[in-house]
């Protein structure tokens, strides 16, 4: 399969091929089991590492272990929005049907991850900060992200015409992206309660390897889990949208 | 290009002065809402000065939102929006003209009357000046951002609540820095920093928002 992709020299052709719902449906189905294997193995390593192998924190004791859900969820909340923005831009330039399917199916997932990040943060905040919620810059901007996700879903639901709804939500997705850097840099711009980033992509992370590795595994596991749910939802959406085309009819009959 | 910009503004003004009630609504809303707070919370001077920044800014923000859903609606319904798109002038310039006239017609009266509100909240002069400056820089940003939401929902019959949901998240930074200016003025600190940030938001909003508004309008008119 990889050879096939490399052989296609023409970038435009490549994009249109992967943007075609039929092609995507087929290969997404093939990718799914691999995603499942990756997610299960990463989750099993990550969870064992997080709950058993990693030593208790010297200050927070075992309470810190919620980081293994909180950080991946927060990471996903930003990552999914960035993916949706990317899809929206690609959709605007190349007018690909698939990009709107991504935006539509990823939005509720992003909202759930944002909600999860907020809830785990609140649970973690009570014993460590002494409060479930503060109007800290990071927390507030994350809450705004949740509202933007709601706005995206509501905008699509409100517009009866599918084509128009797709374009309008695309624009709104791109406009809403301004919030993502604000969330990311909020801990540096405003010195409030929420701590800075523990994991550094460039440079040394501020965590012992025994704690860090399970965290990275959990982040990857969350990504694959998201990939599984996204692909399944996208496949369903493709079938729903293309239910009048020949290949879907033939596929459903077989 | 500049000519059609001013033609749009003149048109908006003549339209607005033919429906004076619509013009006065945000202003009345602003005055009523702000004057309810001293009655509801406490007429104590200290408390009033404490809550003034938040109350004035939230009321100004909601007053801006109040008639925002009608910004492009009448143009959409009578077809003049299509004519604007078909005219050779870039749509973003025309959209900017619409936003400018909206700001001049709704926010400027509100800013003019705001010293009276500040007087009711017993604010000192220094803080009143801070309030005027923050509103002067902040409200155009509110109008620009709001117009995006208004353009996205132009074809919908009941867009009020949806528009609020779409736009309010983007109003939060403006609200934070707008009230930040006033709070800094109360605590006798320099408020130049927050004001400069509001100015930066304004520059960004004026340059980028018209493009988003134009893109949204183009899509919704095809509908």
Interface residues (C-beta under 8 A of the other chain):
Chain A: X140 X144 X147 X148 X150 X151 X154 X155 X158 X159 X161 X164 X167 X168 X171 X172 X174 X175 X176 X178 X179 X182
Chain B: X148 X152 X153 X155 X156 X159 X162 X165 X166 X168 X169 X170 X172 X173 X212 X215 X216 X219 X220 X222 X223
